[in-house]
Amino acid sequence: MGSGVAKKGGSEPKTSMSHFVPRRAAEFFAGIGLVRKGLEDAGLSVVYANDIEPFKLAMYEKNFSATEFFLGDISDVTGDSIPDIEVMTASFPCTDVSLAGNMKGLAGAQSGLFWQVARLLEEMGERKPAVLMLENVPALATSHGGRDLASVIGEFNRQGYWCDILILDAKRFVPQSRPRIFVLGFQSPPAEKSDFSPSELRPKWIEAFVAKHPELKMHALALPILPEKLEASFADVVEKLSASSPVWWDDERMERFVDSMSPVQRRRLDTLISGKGKSWATAYRRTRDGQPTWEMRADGIAGCLRTTRGGSSKQAVVEAGNGKVRVRWMTAREYARLQGAPDYVIDGIRTSQATFGFGDAVCVPAISFIAENFLIPLTEG
């Protein structure tokens, strides 16, 4: 993927060129198009996309054809307006299921948009796609004690789909900690035995969830070999900005940054400052005991990118070494690299919009991995 990102890994798409038939996909909550990029890198063709945010469309059409993009509320989309497809994806809002959200779950105004996806499937009738991919934050699994996840799967079951659950962390592909849950739906289970034994892609809680809900139609798909552990770090994707760049924080802001740190964090920073040569780390502003404080990651990767509304959602970059330290906000290009889209075009887009768009998006090689190893094989039956 370039910019220090490790090779994508995983198995080759399970297709045969001698009988290749283009597999068409529709994406909902399309955002800036990173799901599309992941799908198309794997060999799928996106023929329909929908999102409600005009600025995301502006970013989308700088990188993809937008002739098949419907800008508007998903509630205004009808089943008969969706072309024939083999795959449907939906990265519906995590706002109401996220630990940082209001925890209303599928009853919330945002996360409750899942039911619009269900409505569209219903309206498509016999034209329903063969395969579904739902993507969200892992908190969907615990929302309302697991009842929301059971409701999602139960609804897919009602409409004729069996389901599998996977957890995949972007850190397998890029230096960003970004675990995500994927619910896959398919119209008939494969012949191989269903085995929900714990693994990296299916943590132990999934086995427990399946055992707790025998009424649900669940089938564990065969698992592929995961790519090798990522060796790249945030230092491999950081933008090397000059000391004279105006984006670096001034002395007053730097003083507040350092003063807010706990003793453990301060020692971590001092170690970086005293090192020979430059090193980089990412930092978040947290609230501890009612007080704002800055905390740096110690594992060499970035924290999970988020939508940048408010300072606590923004991630800072610390550059230290040779007795010096500088701090700034993470750039939009760094966001793009950490999402596995280093060449994404952002010219003419405001930094705040670009970072919001990337923070609300997906990791491209993670989507490609799911598409190559699950979605495309399932369309082949």
KOLLUM-149087 format. One record per residue: x, y, z of N, C-alpha, C in turn; residue in three letters. Coordinates in steps of 0.1 Angstrom, whole numbers. Layout:
n.X; n.Y; n.Z; ca.X; ca.Y; ca.Z; c.X; c.Y; c.Z; resn
X; Y; Z; X; Y; Z; X; Y; Z; ALA
...
% end
This chain:
n.X; n.Y; n.Z; ca.X; ca.Y; ca.Z; c.X; c.Y; c.Z; resn
8; -12; 0; 0; 0; 0; 9; 13; 0; MET
22; 12; 2; 31; 23; 2; 31; 30; 15; GLY
40; 40; 17; 41; 48; 29; 43; 40; 41; SER
51; 29; 40; 55; 21; 52; 44; 11; 56; GLY
33; 10; 49; 23; 1; 53; 27; -13; 48; VAL
25; -23; 57; 29; -37; 53; 21; -42; 42; ALA
26; -52; 35; 19; -58; 24; 6; -64; 29; LYS
-4; -64; 20; -18; -68; 24; -19; -82; 29; LYS
-12; -91; 24; -13; -105; 29; -26; -112; 26; GLY
-28; -123; 32; -41; -131; 30; -40; -139; 17; GLY
-49; -147; 14; -49; -155; 2; -54; -148; -10; SER
-51; -153; -22; -55; -147; -34; -70; -148; -36; GLU
-77; -139; -43; -91; -140; -45; -95; -154; -51; PRO
-105; -160; -46; -108; -174; -50; -117; -173; -63; LYS
-111; -169; -74; -118; -167; -86; -111; -175; -97; THR
-118; -178; -108; -111; -184; -120; -115; -175; -132; SER
-104; -170; -139; -107; -161; -150; -114; -168; -161; MET
-113; -182; -162; -120; -189; -173; -135; -188; -172; SER
-141; -186; -160; -155; -184; -158; -158; -172; -150; HIS
-150; -162; -151; -152; -150; -143; -165; -142; -147; PHE
-173; -139; -137; -185; -131; -139; -183; -119; -130; VAL
-184; -107; -135; -183; -95; -126; -193; -96; -114; PRO
-188; -94; -102; -197; -94; -90; -199; -79; -86; ARG
-212; -76; -86; -216; -62; -84; -220; -60; -69; ARG
-216; -48; -64; -219; -45; -50; -226; -31; -49; ALA
-234; -30; -38; -239; -17; -35; -235; -14; -20; ALA
-231; -2; -18; -226; 2; -5; -235; 13; 1; GLU
-239; 11; 13; -247; 21; 21; -239; 27; 32; PHE
-242; 40; 35; -233; 47; 44; -219; 47; 38; PHE
-218; 51; 25; -206; 49; 18; -195; 58; 22; ALA
-198; 69; 29; -188; 78; 34; -179; 83; 22; GLY
-166; 83; 24; -157; 89; 14; -152; 78; 4; ILE
-157; 66; 5; -155; 56; -5; -144; 46; -2; GLY
-140; 45; 11; -129; 35; 14; -134; 21; 14; LEU
-147; 18; 17; -153; 5; 15; -152; 2; 0; VAL
-156; 11; -8; -155; 9; -23; -141; 5; -27; ARG
-131; 13; -22; -117; 10; -26; -113; -4; -22; LYS
-117; -8; -10; -114; -22; -5; -120; -32; -13; GLY
-133; -30; -17; -140; -40; -25; -135; -41; -39; LEU
-132; -29; -45; -127; -30; -59; -112; -35; -60; GLU
-104; -32; -49; -91; -38; -49; -92; -53; -49; ASP
-103; -59; -43; -104; -73; -43; -111; -79; -55; ALA
-116; -70; -64; -122; -75; -77; -137; -73; -78; GLY
-144; -67; -68; -158; -64; -69; -160; -51; -76; LEU
-172; -49; -82; -175; -37; -89; -187; -30; -82; SER
-184; -18; -77; -195; -11; -70; -204; -3; -80; VAL
-216; -7; -80; -226; -1; -90; -236; 8; -83; VAL
-236; 9; -70; -245; 18; -63; -239; 22; -50; TYR
-241; 35; -46; -236; 40; -34; -245; 50; -28; ALA
-246; 51; -15; -255; 61; -9; -249; 66; 4; ASN
-250; 79; 6; -246; 86; 18; -253; 99; 19; ASP
-254; 105; 30; -262; 117; 32; -254; 130; 33; ILE
-240; 128; 35; -232; 140; 38; -226; 146; 25; GLU
-229; 158; 21; -224; 164; 9; -209; 165; 8; PRO
-202; 168; 20; -188; 169; 19; -181; 156; 17; PHE
-188; 145; 21; -182; 132; 19; -183; 128; 4; LYS
-194; 132; -2; -196; 131; -17; -185; 139; -24; LEU
-182; 151; -19; -172; 159; -26; -158; 152; -25; ALA
-155; 145; -14; -143; 137; -13; -144; 124; -22; MET
-155; 118; -22; -158; 106; -29; -155; 108; -44; TYR
-161; 119; -50; -160; 121; -64; -147; 126; -69; GLU
-138; 129; -60; -124; 132; -63; -116; 119; -66; LYS
-121; 108; -61; -114; 96; -62; -121; 84; -69; ASN
-134; 86; -72; -142; 76; -78; -152; 82; -88; PHE
-158; 74; -96; -169; 78; -104; -181; 80; -94; SER
-188; 91; -95; -199; 93; -86; -213; 93; -93; ALA
-213; 88; -105; -225; 87; -113; -235; 77; -106; THR
-230; 67; -99; -239; 58; -92; -241; 61; -77; GLU
-237; 74; -74; -238; 78; -60; -251; 85; -58; PHE
-260; 81; -48; -272; 88; -45; -270; 95; -32; PHE
-270; 109; -33; -268; 117; -21; -281; 120; -15; LEU
-283; 115; -3; -296; 117; 4; -298; 107; 15; GLY
-308; 109; 23; -312; 100; 34; -315; 86; 29; ASP
-310; 76; 36; -313; 62; 32; -328; 59; 32; ILE
-335; 66; 40; -350; 64; 41; -356; 68; 28; SER
-349; 76; 19; -355; 80; 6; -351; 70; -5; ASP
-343; 60; -2; -339; 50; -12; -350; 39; -12; VAL
-353; 34; -23; -363; 23; -24; -356; 11; -30; THR
-361; 0; -27; -355; -13; -32; -355; -14; -47; GLY
-365; -9; -53; -365; -10; -68; -355; 0; -75; ASP
-349; 9; -67; -340; 18; -73; -325; 13; -72; SER
-324; 2; -65; -310; -5; -64; -309; -15; -76; ILE
-298; -14; -83; -296; -23; -95; -294; -37; -90; PRO
-294; -47; -99; -291; -60; -95; -276; -61; -90; ASP
-275; -68; -78; -262; -69; -71; -260; -82; -65; ILE
-248; -86; -63; -245; -99; -56; -241; -96; -41; GLU
-236; -84; -38; -232; -81; -25; -237; -67; -21; VAL
-242; -66; -8; -246; -54; -2; -237; -51; 10; MET
-232; -39; 12; -224; -36; 24; -231; -24; 31; THR
-230; -24; 44; -235; -13; 52; -227; -10; 64; ALA
-221; 2; 65; -213; 6; 76; -222; 16; 84; SER
-233; 11; 90; -242; 20; 96; -236; 27; 108; PHE
-242; 39; 112; -235; 47; 122; -234; 40; 135; PRO
-222; 42; 142; -220; 35; 154; -224; 44; 166; CYS
-229; 56; 163; -231; 66; 174; -238; 61; 186; THR
-249; 53; 184; -257; 49; 195; -253; 36; 202; ASP
-243; 29; 196; -238; 17; 202; -224; 19; 207; VAL
-217; 29; 203; -203; 32; 207; -203; 35; 222; SER
-192; 31; 228; -189; 34; 242; -189; 49; 244; LEU
-185; 57; 234; -184; 71; 235; -198; 78; 232; ALA
-208; 70; 228; -221; 75; 224; -231; 75; 235; GLY
-243; 75; 232; -254; 76; 242; -260; 62; 246; ASN
-255; 51; 239; -259; 38; 243; -274; 35; 241; MET
-280; 42; 232; -294; 38; 228; -295; 26; 219; LYS
-284; 22; 213; -284; 10; 205; -292; 12; 192; GLY
-298; 1; 188; -306; 2; 176; -319; 9; 177; LEU
-322; 14; 189; -334; 23; 192; -330; 37; 189; ALA
-317; 40; 188; -312; 54; 186; -315; 59; 171; GLY
-315; 72; 170; -318; 78; 157; -307; 74; 146; ALA
-295; 73; 151; -284; 70; 141; -282; 55; 139; GLN
-278; 48; 149; -276; 34; 148; -289; 26; 143; SER
-300; 32; 147; -313; 27; 143; -315; 27; 128; GLY
-306; 33; 120; -307; 33; 106; -304; 19; 100; LEU
-300; 10; 108; -299; -4; 104; -312; -9; 99; PHE
-323; -4; 105; -336; -10; 100; -340; -5; 86; TRP
-333; 6; 82; -335; 10; 68; -329; 1; 58; GLN
-317; -5; 62; -310; -15; 54; -320; -27; 53; VAL
-325; -31; 65; -334; -43; 65; -347; -40; 56; ALA
-352; -28; 56; -363; -24; 48; -359; -26; 33; ARG
-348; -21; 29; -344; -22; 15; -343; -37; 11; LEU
-337; -45; 19; -336; -59; 16; -350; -65; 13; LEU
-359; -61; 22; -373; -66; 21; -379; -61; 8; GLU
-377; -49; 4; -383; -43; -8; -376; -49; -21; GLU
-364; -54; -20; -358; -60; -31; -364; -74; -35; MET
-370; -80; -25; -377; -93; -27; -368; -103; -33; GLY
-371; -109; -44; -363; -120; -50; -350; -115; -55; GLU
-348; -102; -56; -336; -96; -61; -326; -94; -50; ARG
-329; -99; -38; -320; -97; -27; -306; -102; -31; LYS
-295; -95; -26; -281; -99; -29; -278; -112; -22; PRO
-269; -120; -28; -265; -133; -22; -258; -131; -9; ALA
-251; -120; -8; -242; -118; 4; -243; -104; 10; VAL
-243; -104; 23; -243; -91; 30; -230; -90; 39; LEU
-226; -77; 40; -215; -74; 49; -219; -62; 57; MET
-220; -63; 71; -224; -53; 80; -211; -50; 88; LEU
-207; -37; 89; -195; -33; 96; -198; -23; 106; GLU
-192; -25; 118; -195; -15; 129; -184; -17; 140; ASN
-185; -9; 151; -176; -10; 162; -179; -23; 170; VAL
-169; -28; 177; -171; -40; 185; -182; -39; 196; PRO
-185; -26; 200; -195; -24; 210; -209; -28; 206; ALA
-211; -30; 193; -223; -36; 188; -226; -49; 195; LEU
-216; -57; 198; -217; -70; 204; -223; -69; 219; ALA
-220; -58; 226; -224; -56; 240; -236; -47; 241; THR
-240; -40; 231; -251; -30; 231; -263; -37; 237; SER
-269; -32; 247; -281; -38; 254; -279; -52; 257; HIS
-267; -55; 263; -264; -69; 267; -263; -79; 256; GLY
-260; -75; 244; -260; -84; 232; -273; -85; 225; GLY
-283; -79; 230; -296; -80; 223; -297; -73; 209; ARG
-289; -62; 208; -289; -55; 195; -283; -64; 184; ASP
-271; -70; 188; -265; -79; 178; -274; -91; 174; LEU
-281; -96; 184; -290; -107; 182; -302; -102; 173; ALA
-306; -90; 175; -317; -84; 166; -312; -83; 152; SER
-300; -79; 150; -295; -78; 136; -295; -91; 129; VAL
-289; -101; 136; -288; -114; 130; -302; -120; 129; ILE
-311; -118; 138; -324; -123; 137; -332; -118; 125; GLY
-330; -105; 123; -336; -99; 111; -331; -104; 98; GLU
-318; -106; 97; -312; -112; 85; -317; -127; 84; PHE
-318; -134; 95; -324; -148; 94; -338; -147; 88; ASN
-346; -138; 93; -360; -137; 89; -360; -135; 74; ARG
-350; -128; 68; -351; -125; 54; -343; -135; 46; GLN
-340; -147; 52; -334; -158; 45; -319; -159; 45; GLY
-312; -152; 54; -298; -153; 55; -293; -160; 67; TYR
-283; -169; 65; -275; -174; 77; -264; -163; 79; TRP
-258; -164; 91; -248; -153; 95; -236; -159; 102; CYS
-225; -152; 100; -213; -154; 107; -208; -141; 113; ASP
-200; -141; 123; -195; -129; 130; -180; -130; 130; ILE
-173; -119; 126; -158; -118; 126; -154; -105; 133; LEU
-142; -106; 139; -136; -94; 145; -122; -93; 137; ILE
-120; -81; 131; -107; -79; 124; -102; -65; 128; LEU
-89; -65; 132; -82; -53; 137; -74; -48; 125; ASP
-75; -35; 122; -67; -29; 112; -52; -30; 114; ALA
-48; -32; 126; -33; -33; 129; -26; -45; 123; LYS
-34; -54; 117; -29; -65; 109; -23; -59; 96; ARG
-28; -47; 92; -24; -42; 79; -18; -28; 79; PHE
-21; -20; 89; -16; -7; 90; -12; -4; 105; VAL
-4; 6; 108; -1; 9; 122; -11; 17; 129; PRO
-23; 11; 130; -34; 17; 137; -42; 7; 144; GLN
-45; 9; 157; -54; 0; 164; -68; 3; 161; SER
-75; -6; 153; -89; -3; 149; -96; -16; 147; ARG
-100; -22; 158; -108; -35; 157; -123; -31; 153; PRO
-128; -40; 144; -142; -38; 139; -149; -51; 138; ARG
-162; -51; 140; -170; -63; 139; -176; -63; 125; ILE
-176; -75; 119; -182; -78; 106; -193; -89; 108; PHE
-205; -86; 104; -216; -96; 104; -218; -99; 89; VAL
-215; -111; 85; -217; -116; 72; -230; -124; 70; LEU
-237; -121; 60; -250; -128; 57; -249; -136; 44; GLY
-254; -148; 43; -254; -156; 31; -266; -165; 31; PHE
-271; -167; 19; -284; -173; 17; -285; -188; 20; GLN
-273; -195; 20; -273; -209; 24; -259; -212; 29; SER
-258; -220; 40; -245; -222; 46; -236; -231; 37; PRO
-223; -229; 37; -214; -238; 29; -215; -252; 35; PRO
-210; -262; 28; -210; -276; 32; -201; -279; 44; ALA
-190; -271; 45; -181; -275; 56; -187; -273; 70; GLU
-181; -280; 79; -186; -280; 93; -184; -266; 99; LYS
-194; -262; 107; -194; -250; 114; -187; -251; 127; SER
-176; -243; 129; -168; -245; 141; -165; -231; 146; ASP
-171; -227; 157; -169; -214; 163; -158; -214; 174; PHE
-149; -223; 173; -138; -224; 183; -131; -210; 183; SER
-127; -205; 194; -120; -192; 195; -108; -191; 186; PRO
-106; -179; 180; -94; -176; 172; -93; -161; 172; SER
-83; -156; 165; -81; -142; 164; -93; -135; 157; GLU
-98; -142; 147; -110; -136; 140; -123; -138; 147; LEU
-123; -148; 155; -135; -151; 163; -132; -153; 178; ARG
-131; -142; 185; -128; -143; 199; -138; -152; 207; PRO
-134; -155; 219; -142; -165; 227; -157; -160; 229; LYS
-159; -147; 229; -172; -142; 232; -182; -146; 221; TRP
-177; -148; 208; -185; -151; 197; -191; -166; 199; ILE
-182; -175; 204; -186; -188; 207; -197; -188; 217; GLU
-195; -180; 228; -205; -179; 238; -218; -173; 234; ALA
-217; -163; 225; -229; -157; 219; -237; -167; 211; PHE
-231; -175; 203; -238; -185; 195; -244; -195; 204; VAL
-237; -199; 215; -243; -209; 224; -255; -203; 231; ALA
-255; -190; 234; -266; -184; 241; -278; -182; 233; LYS
-276; -182; 219; -287; -179; 210; -289; -191; 200; HIS
-294; -202; 205; -296; -213; 196; -307; -211; 186; PRO
-315; -201; 188; -326; -198; 179; -321; -191; 166; GLU
-309; -186; 166; -304; -179; 155; -297; -189; 145; LEU
-298; -186; 132; -292; -194; 122; -278; -188; 120; LYS
-268; -195; 126; -254; -191; 125; -245; -202; 119; MET
-235; -198; 111; -226; -208; 105; -212; -202; 105; HIS
-203; -209; 111; -189; -204; 111; -182; -208; 97; ALA
-179; -197; 90; -172; -200; 77; -158; -204; 79; LEU
-152; -211; 69; -138; -215; 70; -129; -203; 71; ALA
-119; -203; 80; -111; -191; 82; -98; -192; 73; LEU
-94; -181; 67; -82; -181; 59; -70; -179; 68; PRO
-58; -180; 62; -46; -177; 69; -45; -161; 70; ILE
-42; -156; 82; -40; -142; 84; -27; -138; 78; LEU
-26; -125; 74; -13; -120; 70; -3; -120; 81; PRO
10; -120; 79; 20; -119; 89; 18; -107; 98; GLU
23; -107; 110; 22; -96; 119; 29; -84; 113; LYS
22; -72; 114; 28; -60; 108; 40; -56; 115; LEU
50; -52; 107; 63; -47; 112; 64; -32; 112; GLU
56; -26; 104; 56; -11; 102; 51; -5; 115; ALA
55; 7; 118; 51; 15; 129; 46; 29; 125; SER
41; 37; 134; 36; 50; 130; 47; 58; 124; PHE
60; 56; 128; 71; 63; 122; 72; 61; 107; ALA
67; 50; 102; 67; 47; 88; 57; 55; 80; ASP
47; 60; 86; 36; 68; 79; 36; 82; 83; VAL
44; 87; 93; 43; 101; 97; 49; 110; 86; VAL
43; 122; 85; 48; 132; 76; 59; 139; 83; GLU
71; 139; 77; 83; 145; 82; 83; 160; 79; LYS
77; 168; 88; 75; 182; 86; 87; 190; 92; LEU
91; 201; 86; 102; 208; 91; 99; 215; 104; SER
110; 218; 111; 108; 225; 124; 102; 238; 123; ALA
103; 244; 111; 97; 258; 109; 82; 257; 105; SER
77; 246; 103; 63; 245; 99; 54; 251; 109; SER
44; 259; 105; 35; 266; 114; 25; 257; 122; PRO
25; 244; 118; 15; 235; 125; 20; 231; 138; VAL
33; 232; 141; 38; 228; 155; 32; 238; 165; TRP
29; 232; 177; 23; 240; 188; 33; 250; 193; TRP
28; 261; 198; 37; 271; 204; 41; 267; 218; ASP
50; 275; 224; 56; 272; 237; 45; 271; 248; ASP
35; 280; 247; 25; 280; 258; 17; 267; 257; GLU
13; 263; 245; 5; 251; 243; 13; 239; 247; ARG
26; 239; 243; 35; 228; 247; 36; 226; 262; MET
37; 237; 269; 38; 237; 284; 25; 231; 290; GLU
13; 234; 284; 1; 229; 289; 1; 214; 286; ARG
5; 210; 275; 6; 196; 271; 14; 188; 281; PHE
26; 192; 284; 35; 185; 293; 30; 185; 307; VAL
25; 197; 312; 20; 198; 326; 8; 189; 328; ASP
0; 185; 318; -12; 177; 320; -8; 162; 322; SER
4; 158; 319; 7; 144; 319; 9; 139; 333; MET
5; 126; 334; 8; 119; 347; 23; 116; 348; SER
28; 112; 360; 42; 109; 361; 47; 98; 351; PRO
38; 88; 349; 42; 77; 340; 43; 82; 326; VAL
34; 91; 322; 34; 96; 308; 46; 106; 307; GLN
49; 113; 317; 61; 123; 316; 74; 115; 315; ARG
75; 104; 322; 87; 96; 321; 89; 90; 306; ARG
77; 86; 301; 77; 81; 287; 82; 92; 277; ARG
77; 104; 279; 80; 115; 271; 95; 118; 272; LEU
100; 119; 285; 114; 122; 287; 123; 112; 281; ASP
119; 99; 280; 127; 89; 274; 129; 91; 259; THR
117; 96; 253; 118; 99; 238; 127; 111; 236; LEU
126; 121; 245; 133; 134; 243; 148; 131; 244; ILE
152; 122; 253; 167; 119; 255; 172; 110; 245; SER
164; 104; 236; 169; 94; 227; 177; 101; 216; GLY
186; 93; 209; 194; 98; 198; 186; 96; 185; LYS
185; 107; 178; 176; 106; 166; 162; 109; 169; GLY
154; 111; 159; 140; 115; 161; 131; 102; 163; LYS
121; 103; 171; 111; 92; 172; 97; 99; 172; SER
87; 91; 170; 73; 97; 169; 64; 88; 177; TRP
54; 94; 183; 43; 87; 190; 30; 95; 189; ALA
19; 89; 190; 6; 95; 190; 1; 97; 204; THR
-7; 107; 206; -13; 111; 219; -27; 115; 218; ALA
-35; 111; 228; -49; 115; 229; -51; 123; 242; TYR
-60; 132; 242; -64; 140; 254; -75; 132; 260; ARG
-73; 128; 273; -83; 121; 280; -88; 129; 292; ARG
-99; 124; 299; -103; 130; 311; -101; 120; 322; THR
-93; 123; 332; -89; 114; 343; -93; 121; 356; ARG
-102; 115; 364; -106; 121; 376; -111; 136; 374; ASP
-118; 138; 363; -123; 151; 360; -114; 161; 355; GLY
-101; 157; 352; -91; 166; 347; -86; 162; 333; GLN
-85; 171; 324; -79; 167; 311; -65; 164; 312; PRO
-61; 153; 305; -47; 149; 305; -43; 143; 292; THR
-30; 144; 288; -25; 139; 276; -18; 125; 278; TRP
-22; 115; 270; -15; 102; 272; -10; 98; 258; GLU
3; 93; 258; 9; 88; 246; 8; 73; 245; MET
7; 68; 233; 8; 53; 231; 22; 49; 232; ARG
24; 37; 238; 38; 32; 239; 41; 20; 230; ALA
32; 17; 221; 34; 5; 213; 38; 8; 198; ASP
41; 21; 195; 46; 24; 182; 35; 25; 171; GLY
22; 24; 175; 12; 25; 165; 2; 36; 169; ILE
-7; 40; 160; -16; 51; 163; -29; 44; 170; ALA
-35; 53; 178; -48; 49; 183; -59; 49; 172; GLY
-70; 44; 176; -81; 43; 166; -85; 57; 162; CYS
-85; 59; 149; -89; 72; 143; -104; 74; 145; LEU
-108; 86; 149; -122; 89; 152; -126; 101; 144; ARG
-139; 103; 144; -145; 115; 137; -140; 127; 146; THR
-135; 137; 140; -128; 148; 148; -138; 159; 151; THR
-147; 155; 161; -156; 165; 167; -152; 167; 181; ARG
-145; 178; 184; -140; 180; 198; -126; 176; 199; GLY
-119; 182; 208; -105; 179; 210; -102; 165; 215; GLY
-111; 159; 223; -108; 146; 228; -108; 135; 217; SER
-114; 139; 205; -114; 129; 194; -102; 130; 185; SER
-95; 141; 186; -83; 144; 177; -71; 137; 183; LYS
-62; 133; 174; -50; 126; 178; -38; 135; 175; GLN
-29; 137; 184; -18; 145; 183; -5; 137; 179; ALA
5; 143; 173; 17; 136; 170; 28; 143; 178; VAL
36; 134; 185; 47; 139; 193; 60; 135; 185; VAL
68; 145; 183; 81; 142; 176; 92; 146; 187; GLU
100; 137; 190; 110; 139; 201; 123; 133; 198; ALA
134; 138; 205; 147; 132; 203; 158; 142; 203; GLY
170; 139; 206; 181; 148; 206; 179; 160; 215; ASN
171; 157; 226; 169; 168; 236; 158; 177; 233; GLY
150; 175; 222; 140; 184; 218; 126; 176; 217; LYS
115; 184; 217; 102; 178; 215; 93; 188; 208; VAL
85; 184; 199; 75; 192; 193; 62; 184; 192; ARG
51; 191; 192; 38; 184; 191; 29; 192; 181; VAL
20; 185; 174; 11; 190; 165; -1; 181; 163; ARG
-12; 185; 157; -23; 176; 153; -19; 167; 142; TRP
-24; 156; 141; -22; 146; 130; -27; 153; 117; MET
-20; 151; 106; -25; 156; 94; -34; 147; 86; THR
-41; 153; 77; -51; 145; 69; -44; 134; 61; ALA
-32; 137; 56; -24; 127; 49; -21; 115; 58; ARG
-17; 118; 70; -14; 107; 79; -27; 99; 82; GLU
-38; 105; 83; -51; 98; 84; -53; 88; 73; TYR
-50; 94; 61; -52; 85; 48; -43; 73; 49; ALA
-30; 75; 52; -21; 64; 53; -25; 54; 63; ARG
-30; 59; 75; -34; 49; 85; -46; 42; 82; LEU
-54; 46; 72; -66; 39; 67; -62; 31; 55; GLN
-49; 30; 52; -45; 21; 40; -49; 28; 27; GLY
-50; 41; 26; -53; 48; 14; -43; 60; 12; ALA
-30; 56; 11; -20; 67; 11; -21; 76; -1; PRO
-27; 72; -12; -28; 80; -24; -41; 87; -26; ASP
-50; 86; -16; -63; 92; -17; -62; 107; -20; TYR
-70; 112; -29; -69; 126; -33; -77; 135; -23; VAL
-70; 144; -17; -77; 153; -8; -75; 168; -11; ILE
-70; 171; -23; -67; 185; -28; -81; 192; -27; ASP
-80; 204; -22; -92; 213; -21; -102; 210; -10; GLY
-99; 200; -2; -108; 196; 9; -102; 202; 22; ILE
-111; 208; 30; -106; 214; 43; -101; 203; 52; ARG
-91; 206; 59; -84; 196; 68; -94; 190; 77; THR
-103; 198; 83; -113; 193; 93; -123; 183; 86; SER
-126; 186; 74; -135; 176; 67; -128; 164; 63; GLN
-116; 165; 59; -108; 153; 55; -106; 144; 67; ALA
-102; 149; 78; -99; 141; 90; -112; 135; 95; THR
-123; 143; 94; -136; 137; 98; -139; 125; 89; PHE
-138; 127; 76; -141; 117; 67; -133; 104; 69; GLY
-120; 105; 71; -112; 94; 73; -115; 87; 87; PHE
-117; 96; 97; -120; 90; 110; -133; 82; 110; GLY
-142; 85; 101; -155; 79; 100; -155; 67; 90; ASP
-144; 64; 85; -143; 54; 74; -137; 41; 79; ALA
-133; 33; 69; -128; 19; 72; -113; 18; 68; VAL
-107; 7; 72; -93; 4; 68; -94; -4; 54; CYS
-89; 2; 44; -90; -4; 30; -85; -18; 30; VAL
-73; -22; 34; -69; -36; 32; -77; -45; 41; PRO
-83; -41; 52; -91; -49; 60; -104; -53; 52; ALA
-109; -44; 45; -121; -46; 37; -117; -56; 25; ILE
-106; -53; 19; -101; -62; 8; -100; -77; 13; SER
-94; -78; 25; -92; -91; 31; -106; -99; 33; PHE
-116; -91; 38; -129; -97; 40; -135; -101; 26; ILE
-133; -92; 17; -139; -94; 3; -133; -106; -4; ALA
-120; -107; -3; -112; -118; -10; -115; -131; -4; GLU
-116; -132; 9; -116; -145; 16; -130; -149; 20; ASN
-140; -140; 20; -154; -143; 24; -164; -139; 13; PHE
-165; -126; 10; -176; -122; 1; -175; -128; -13; LEU
-164; -128; -19; -163; -133; -33; -165; -148; -33; ILE
-159; -156; -24; -162; -170; -24; -177; -173; -21; PRO
-183; -165; -13; -197; -168; -10; -206; -165; -22; LEU
-202; -156; -30; -210; -153; -43; -208; -165; -52; THR
-198; -173; -51; -196; -184; -59; -203; -197; -54; GLU
-209; -195; -42; -217; -206; -36; -208; -216; -29; GLY
% end
